[in-house]
Amino acid sequence: MLNLLEREAPEHHRKLRALMGDDFLGKLERQITLGQIDRCWAEHLAMIADTRESIHLMSVGGKSPLDEFHKIVSSNFLDLDKKIDERIKEKFTSLPATEEGVDLDSEGLRGPSSTWTYLISDNQFGFWVQMFKGSNIGASAWMAFQFAPLFFAYGIYKRFFRKKIDKKLV
C-alpha cells in the first residue's frame, strides 16, 4: 500500500522526493496511509451503528433484517479498500510541496489524541424481557407464576367469546 502514491501520483511523488528526500517521504506516506485507514474505519463503524439502529425497519418491508444488515455491511466493507486508496491519493495530491516540508499538524496527519470505544451488547430488549425469555430460570418461574392467571383468563375469554362470534357469522 505504501507504493500506491508512487503509482497513482508519480509527478507529485517525484516533486516531494526531490524536495524532502526518501526518508521523510516514507514517513509522510505512512502517516497519510494510517490516518486515512483510521478515518475510513471509523466511518465504517459509524455506518454499522447507524444501520444497526434502523435495520428493524426492513421487517416492515417483508425482508429479513439480519440478511439485509449483512448485505449492507458486507458491501460497505468490500468498498472500503477502494475508498481508502482514493482518500490516500486525494490527501497526497492536495499536500503543498514547499521547501520547508509538510506541516503534519495543519494537514491533519498527526495520530489521533484519543481512541473510539464501542460498547457492544446483544441485549436488545432490556433486562426484563431477557428474564422473561428464560435466561434466568428463577425469574422465568416467577414471571410464569405471576402471569399464569392472565393467560388462563385470556384463554377462557377467547374460547367463550369466539363461539358467540362464530354463531353470529353462521
ChimeraX commands (.cxc) that place a marker at each C-alpha (Angstrom):
marker #1 position 0.00,0.00,0.00 radius 0.5
marker #1 position 2.93,2.34,0.58 radius 0.5
marker #1 position 3.83,2.21,-3.12 radius 0.5
marker #1 position 0.35,3.40,-4.01 radius 0.5
marker #1 position 1.40,7.03,-4.10 radius 0.5
marker #1 position 4.32,6.36,-6.41 radius 0.5
marker #1 position 2.00,4.53,-8.83 radius 0.5
marker #1 position -1.03,6.80,-8.62 radius 0.5
marker #1 position 0.58,10.27,-8.41 radius 0.5
marker #1 position 4.09,9.88,-9.86 radius 0.5
marker #1 position 4.68,13.56,-10.66 radius 0.5
marker #1 position 3.76,14.81,-7.19 radius 0.5
marker #1 position 5.72,11.93,-5.66 radius 0.5
marker #1 position 8.86,12.86,-7.61 radius 0.5
marker #1 position 8.48,16.54,-6.70 radius 0.5
marker #1 position 8.17,15.78,-2.96 radius 0.5
marker #1 position 11.05,13.26,-3.10 radius 0.5
marker #1 position 13.32,15.92,-4.64 radius 0.5
marker #1 position 12.31,18.49,-2.01 radius 0.5
marker #1 position 12.26,16.32,1.12 radius 0.5
marker #1 position 14.14,13.10,0.49 radius 0.5
marker #1 position 13.19,9.45,0.69 radius 0.5
marker #1 position 13.14,9.16,4.50 radius 0.5
marker #1 position 10.70,11.99,5.05 radius 0.5
marker #1 position 8.57,10.88,2.10 radius 0.5
marker #1 position 8.36,7.35,3.53 radius 0.5
marker #1 position 7.28,8.76,6.88 radius 0.5
marker #1 position 4.74,11.00,5.15 radius 0.5
marker #1 position 3.30,8.08,3.18 radius 0.5
marker #1 position 2.91,6.04,6.36 radius 0.5
marker #1 position 1.22,8.94,8.18 radius 0.5
marker #1 position -1.19,9.57,5.30 radius 0.5
marker #1 position -1.97,5.86,4.95 radius 0.5
marker #1 position -2.54,5.27,8.66 radius 0.5
marker #1 position -4.61,8.43,9.02 radius 0.5
marker #1 position -6.88,7.57,6.12 radius 0.5
marker #1 position -7.27,3.94,7.24 radius 0.5
marker #1 position -8.22,5.21,10.69 radius 0.5
marker #1 position -10.75,7.70,9.32 radius 0.5
marker #1 position -12.32,5.26,6.89 radius 0.5
marker #1 position -12.54,2.54,9.55 radius 0.5
marker #1 position -14.17,4.97,12.00 radius 0.5
marker #1 position -16.70,5.93,9.30 radius 0.5
marker #1 position -17.34,2.26,8.58 radius 0.5
marker #1 position -18.02,1.55,12.26 radius 0.5
marker #1 position -20.32,4.58,12.47 radius 0.5
marker #1 position -22.18,3.33,9.39 radius 0.5
marker #1 position -22.59,-0.08,11.05 radius 0.5
marker #1 position -24.00,1.57,14.19 radius 0.5
marker #1 position -26.45,3.65,12.12 radius 0.5
marker #1 position -27.51,0.60,10.12 radius 0.5
marker #1 position -27.98,-1.42,13.28 radius 0.5
marker #1 position -30.24,1.27,14.74 radius 0.5
marker #1 position -32.53,1.38,11.70 radius 0.5
marker #1 position -32.38,-2.17,10.32 radius 0.5
marker #1 position -35.56,-3.22,12.13 radius 0.5
marker #1 position -37.50,-1.21,9.53 radius 0.5
marker #1 position -36.61,-3.86,6.93 radius 0.5
marker #1 position -39.12,-6.23,8.55 radius 0.5
marker #1 position -41.88,-3.74,7.70 radius 0.5
marker #1 position -40.97,-4.23,4.05 radius 0.5
marker #1 position -41.12,-8.00,4.44 radius 0.5
marker #1 position -37.35,-8.51,4.34 radius 0.5
marker #1 position -35.16,-10.27,6.86 radius 0.5
marker #1 position -33.36,-7.60,8.92 radius 0.5
marker #1 position -30.39,-9.87,9.60 radius 0.5
marker #1 position -29.88,-10.72,5.93 radius 0.5
marker #1 position -30.23,-7.10,4.87 radius 0.5
marker #1 position -27.81,-5.99,7.60 radius 0.5
marker #1 position -25.22,-8.48,6.36 radius 0.5
marker #1 position -25.69,-7.33,2.76 radius 0.5
marker #1 position -25.26,-3.65,3.63 radius 0.5
marker #1 position -22.27,-4.14,5.92 radius 0.5
marker #1 position -20.53,-6.60,3.57 radius 0.5
marker #1 position -20.99,-4.31,0.58 radius 0.5
marker #1 position -19.60,-1.35,2.50 radius 0.5
marker #1 position -16.67,-3.38,3.80 radius 0.5
marker #1 position -15.77,-4.61,0.32 radius 0.5
marker #1 position -15.74,-0.99,-0.94 radius 0.5
marker #1 position -13.58,0.12,1.99 radius 0.5
marker #1 position -10.28,-0.77,0.29 radius 0.5
marker #1 position -11.05,1.37,-2.77 radius 0.5
marker #1 position -12.28,4.21,-0.57 radius 0.5
marker #1 position -9.05,4.15,1.47 radius 0.5
marker #1 position -6.89,4.20,-1.68 radius 0.5
marker #1 position -8.86,7.13,-3.12 radius 0.5
marker #1 position -8.60,9.10,0.11 radius 0.5
marker #1 position -4.84,8.47,0.35 radius 0.5
marker #1 position -4.36,9.68,-3.21 radius 0.5
marker #1 position -6.55,12.77,-2.61 radius 0.5
marker #1 position -4.69,13.69,0.56 radius 0.5
marker #1 position -1.28,13.16,-1.01 radius 0.5
marker #1 position -2.01,15.19,-4.14 radius 0.5
marker #1 position -3.51,18.03,-2.10 radius 0.5
marker #1 position -0.38,18.45,0.04 radius 0.5
marker #1 position 1.52,21.66,-0.69 radius 0.5
marker #1 position 5.06,20.98,-1.88 radius 0.5
marker #1 position 7.29,23.53,-0.13 radius 0.5
marker #1 position 10.97,23.55,0.72 radius 0.5
marker #1 position 10.19,23.64,4.44 radius 0.5
marker #1 position 8.41,20.31,4.11 radius 0.5
marker #1 position 4.88,19.48,5.16 radius 0.5
marker #1 position 3.31,20.70,8.37 radius 0.5
marker #1 position 1.76,17.46,9.60 radius 0.5
marker #1 position -0.37,19.18,12.24 radius 0.5
marker #1 position -2.01,21.67,9.88 radius 0.5
marker #1 position -2.68,18.93,7.33 radius 0.5
marker #1 position -4.30,16.71,9.96 radius 0.5
marker #1 position -1.70,13.97,9.63 radius 0.5
marker #1 position -0.73,13.55,13.27 radius 0.5
marker #1 position -2.02,10.48,15.02 radius 0.5
marker #1 position -5.24,10.74,16.98 radius 0.5
marker #1 position -5.06,12.03,20.53 radius 0.5
marker #1 position -7.86,9.73,21.64 radius 0.5
marker #1 position -9.43,6.46,20.59 radius 0.5
marker #1 position -13.02,5.43,20.00 radius 0.5
marker #1 position -14.56,2.81,22.20 radius 0.5
marker #1 position -17.62,0.84,21.22 radius 0.5
marker #1 position -19.70,-0.92,23.83 radius 0.5
marker #1 position -21.42,-3.88,22.30 radius 0.5
marker #1 position -24.43,-5.53,23.87 radius 0.5
marker #1 position -26.52,-8.30,22.43 radius 0.5
marker #1 position -29.26,-7.48,24.91 radius 0.5
marker #1 position -31.55,-5.56,22.55 radius 0.5
marker #1 position -34.74,-5.55,24.57 radius 0.5
marker #1 position -33.56,-4.86,28.09 radius 0.5
marker #1 position -33.19,-6.77,31.30 radius 0.5
marker #1 position -36.82,-7.71,31.95 radius 0.5
marker #1 position -37.52,-9.09,28.51 radius 0.5
marker #1 position -34.38,-11.22,28.74 radius 0.5
marker #1 position -35.61,-12.54,32.07 radius 0.5
marker #1 position -38.98,-13.38,30.57 radius 0.5
marker #1 position -37.35,-15.20,27.66 radius 0.5
marker #1 position -35.84,-17.73,30.03 radius 0.5
marker #1 position -32.22,-16.75,30.53 radius 0.5
marker #1 position -32.73,-16.99,34.31 radius 0.5
marker #1 position -34.81,-19.97,35.41 radius 0.5
marker #1 position -35.80,-18.41,38.75 radius 0.5
marker #1 position -37.06,-15.21,37.14 radius 0.5
marker #1 position -38.85,-17.19,34.42 radius 0.5
marker #1 position -40.63,-19.30,37.02 radius 0.5
marker #1 position -41.62,-16.17,38.96 radius 0.5
marker #1 position -42.95,-14.49,35.81 radius 0.5
marker #1 position -44.85,-17.62,34.78 radius 0.5
marker #1 position -46.42,-17.73,38.27 radius 0.5
marker #1 position -47.34,-14.04,38.09 radius 0.5
marker #1 position -48.75,-14.07,34.54 radius 0.5
marker #1 position -50.37,-17.52,34.51 radius 0.5
marker #1 position -53.74,-16.21,35.75 radius 0.5
marker #1 position -53.79,-13.60,32.98 radius 0.5
marker #1 position -53.06,-16.17,30.29 radius 0.5
marker #1 position -55.69,-18.51,31.76 radius 0.5
marker #1 position -58.31,-15.74,31.82 radius 0.5
marker #1 position -57.45,-14.74,28.24 radius 0.5
marker #1 position -57.83,-18.37,27.10 radius 0.5
marker #1 position -61.28,-18.65,28.70 radius 0.5
marker #1 position -62.35,-15.29,27.25 radius 0.5
marker #1 position -61.17,-16.26,23.80 radius 0.5
marker #1 position -62.89,-19.66,23.95 radius 0.5
marker #1 position -66.33,-18.47,25.03 radius 0.5
marker #1 position -66.49,-15.27,23.02 radius 0.5
marker #1 position -65.12,-16.95,19.89 radius 0.5
marker #1 position -68.11,-19.34,19.94 radius 0.5
marker #1 position -70.56,-16.41,20.16 radius 0.5
marker #1 position -68.86,-14.64,17.25 radius 0.5
marker #1 position -68.80,-17.82,15.14 radius 0.5
marker #1 position -72.55,-18.44,15.82 radius 0.5
marker #1 position -73.42,-14.89,14.70 radius 0.5
marker #1 position -71.46,-15.34,11.46 radius 0.5
marker #1 position -73.31,-18.59,10.55 radius 0.5
marker link #1:1,2 radius 0.2
marker link #1:2,3 radius 0.2
marker link #1:3,4 radius 0.2
marker link #1:4,5 radius 0.2
marker link #1:5,6 radius 0.2
marker link #1:6,7 radius 0.2
marker link #1:7,8 radius 0.2
marker link #1:8,9 radius 0.2
marker link #1:9,10 radius 0.2
marker link #1:10,11 radius 0.2
marker link #1:11,12 radius 0.2
marker link #1:12,13 radius 0.2
marker link #1:13,14 radius 0.2
marker link #1:14,15 radius 0.2
marker link #1:15,16 radius 0.2
marker link #1:16,17 radius 0.2
marker link #1:17,18 radius 0.2
marker link #1:18,19 radius 0.2
marker link #1:19,20 radius 0.2
marker link #1:20,21 radius 0.2
marker link #1:21,22 radius 0.2
marker link #1:22,23 radius 0.2
marker link #1:23,24 radius 0.2
marker link #1:24,25 radius 0.2
marker link #1:25,26 radius 0.2
marker link #1:26,27 radius 0.2
marker link #1:27,28 radius 0.2
marker link #1:28,29 radius 0.2
marker link #1:29,30 radius 0.2
marker link #1:30,31 radius 0.2
marker link #1:31,32 radius 0.2
marker link #1:32,33 radius 0.2
marker link #1:33,34 radius 0.2
marker link #1:34,35 radius 0.2
marker link #1:35,36 radius 0.2
marker link #1:36,37 radius 0.2
marker link #1:37,38 radius 0.2
marker link #1:38,39 radius 0.2
marker link #1:39,40 radius 0.2
marker link #1:40,41 radius 0.2
marker link #1:41,42 radius 0.2
marker link #1:42,43 radius 0.2
marker link #1:43,44 radius 0.2
marker link #1:44,45 radius 0.2
marker link #1:45,46 radius 0.2
marker link #1:46,47 radius 0.2
marker link #1:47,48 radius 0.2
marker link #1:48,49 radius 0.2
marker link #1:49,50 radius 0.2
marker link #1:50,51 radius 0.2
marker link #1:51,52 radius 0.2
marker link #1:52,53 radius 0.2
marker link #1:53,54 radius 0.2
marker link #1:54,55 radius 0.2
marker link #1:55,56 radius 0.2
marker link #1:56,57 radius 0.2
marker link #1:57,58 radius 0.2
marker link #1:58,59 radius 0.2
marker link #1:59,60 radius 0.2
marker link #1:60,61 radius 0.2
marker link #1:61,62 radius 0.2
marker link #1:62,63 radius 0.2
marker link #1:63,64 radius 0.2
marker link #1:64,65 radius 0.2
marker link #1:65,66 radius 0.2
marker link #1:66,67 radius 0.2
marker link #1:67,68 radius 0.2
marker link #1:68,69 radius 0.2
marker link #1:69,70 radius 0.2
marker link #1:70,71 radius 0.2
marker link #1:71,72 radius 0.2
marker link #1:72,73 radius 0.2
marker link #1:73,74 radius 0.2
marker link #1:74,75 radius 0.2
marker link #1:75,76 radius 0.2
marker link #1:76,77 radius 0.2
marker link #1:77,78 radius 0.2
marker link #1:78,79 radius 0.2
marker link #1:79,80 radius 0.2
marker link #1:80,81 radius 0.2
marker link #1:81,82 radius 0.2
marker link #1:82,83 radius 0.2
marker link #1:83,84 radius 0.2
marker link #1:84,85 radius 0.2
marker link #1:85,86 radius 0.2
marker link #1:86,87 radius 0.2
marker link #1:87,88 radius 0.2
marker link #1:88,89 radius 0.2
marker link #1:89,90 radius 0.2
marker link #1:90,91 radius 0.2
marker link #1:91,92 radius 0.2
marker link #1:92,93 radius 0.2
marker link #1:93,94 radius 0.2
marker link #1:94,95 radius 0.2
marker link #1:95,96 radius 0.2
marker link #1:96,97 radius 0.2
marker link #1:97,98 radius 0.2
marker link #1:98,99 radius 0.2
marker link #1:99,100 radius 0.2
marker link #1:100,101 radius 0.2
marker link #1:101,102 radius 0.2
marker link #1:102,103 radius 0.2
marker link #1:103,104 radius 0.2
marker link #1:104,105 radius 0.2
marker link #1:105,106 radius 0.2
marker link #1:106,107 radius 0.2
marker link #1:107,108 radius 0.2
marker link #1:108,109 radius 0.2
marker link #1:109,110 radius 0.2
marker link #1:110,111 radius 0.2
marker link #1:111,112 radius 0.2
marker link #1:112,113 radius 0.2
marker link #1:113,114 radius 0.2
marker link #1:114,115 radius 0.2
marker link #1:115,116 radius 0.2
marker link #1:116,117 radius 0.2
marker link #1:117,118 radius 0.2
marker link #1:118,119 radius 0.2
marker link #1:119,120 radius 0.2
marker link #1:120,121 radius 0.2
marker link #1:121,122 radius 0.2
marker link #1:122,123 radius 0.2
marker link #1:123,124 radius 0.2
marker link #1:124,125 radius 0.2
marker link #1:125,126 radius 0.2
marker link #1:126,127 radius 0.2
marker link #1:127,128 radius 0.2
marker link #1:128,129 radius 0.2
marker link #1:129,130 radius 0.2
marker link #1:130,131 radius 0.2
marker link #1:131,132 radius 0.2
marker link #1:132,133 radius 0.2
marker link #1:133,134 radius 0.2
marker link #1:134,135 radius 0.2
marker link #1:135,136 radius 0.2
marker link #1:136,137 radius 0.2
marker link #1:137,138 radius 0.2
marker link #1:138,139 radius 0.2
marker link #1:139,140 radius 0.2
marker link #1:140,141 radius 0.2
marker link #1:141,142 radius 0.2
marker link #1:142,143 radius 0.2
marker link #1:143,144 radius 0.2
marker link #1:144,145 radius 0.2
marker link #1:145,146 radius 0.2
marker link #1:146,147 radius 0.2
marker link #1:147,148 radius 0.2
marker link #1:148,149 radius 0.2
marker link #1:149,150 radius 0.2
marker link #1:150,151 radius 0.2
marker link #1:151,152 radius 0.2
marker link #1:152,153 radius 0.2
marker link #1:153,154 radius 0.2
marker link #1:154,155 radius 0.2
marker link #1:155,156 radius 0.2
marker link #1:156,157 radius 0.2
marker link #1:157,158 radius 0.2
marker link #1:158,159 radius 0.2
marker link #1:159,160 radius 0.2
marker link #1:160,161 radius 0.2
marker link #1:161,162 radius 0.2
marker link #1:162,163 radius 0.2
marker link #1:163,164 radius 0.2
marker link #1:164,165 radius 0.2
marker link #1:165,166 radius 0.2
marker link #1:166,167 radius 0.2
marker link #1:167,168 radius 0.2
marker link #1:168,169 radius 0.2
marker link #1:169,170 radius 0.2
view
